Amino acid sequence: MSTSRGEADGAAIRGLLESWAEAVRAKDYSGILARHSADILMFDLPPPMESKGIEAYRETWDLFFSAQPDPIDFDVQHMNVVAGEDVAFVTALMRCAERGTGGRRTVLEFRLTVGLRKVSGEWVVVHEHHSVPSA
């Protein structure tokens, strides 16, 4: 792959994930689900730890938002993109918040790994994995 093509793919993938994070902050389900495969597989922190398919993925956001104080924090702290011609992956460090004891805002830092596939010239998320370090 040429460097310019690789740079363009990297920029497109970064933009896709930044738009996704922005949609999460806005509680915009259409934006959250955009560019995700109908058969996405996600491994998440709270149960269910494995979600298969776009509807199951969508339902995980109901749980996420129920634990979030307003305004929603969901920020990319650092992102690394590796893209081939039709497959790519992203590793990122992220930060969100959750309601702690007494309704206090508690920061949660987590890791994100995303697998993507290029379909008809567009990058599509086929796998998401959220994790936190073991205590």
C-alpha positions, 0 to 999 in steps of 0.5 A: 500500500502506498504511504499516501493511501495508508495515511488516508486510511489512517485519517479516515479511521481516526475520523470514524472513531472520533465521530463515534465518540462524539455520538456517544457524548451526544447519546446519538444512537444513529451515530453510535451505530453508524459504520458498524457491521450488522454482525459486529462482535463486542467484548465489554466490561459489564455483562453481557461480556459478549454481544453479537449483532448490531441490535445486541450492540445497541442494547449495551448503550442503554446500560452504559447511559444508565450509569453515566452522569450528564454531561457524558464523558467519552474521550479518546486519550490516545489512539494508534491505527494500523491499516492494511488494504482491507483490514485494520485495527485500532488500539486506544486509551479512553476515558469516561465517567460513571456515577459513583457513591452518592451520585459523585462522578467517578473517572473510568479509564479503559482500553479500546481495541477495534477491528475494521474491514474495508467494505465497498471502499468504506471502513466498517467496525466488525469488532470492539473490545473494551477492557480495564486493567486487572486490580 
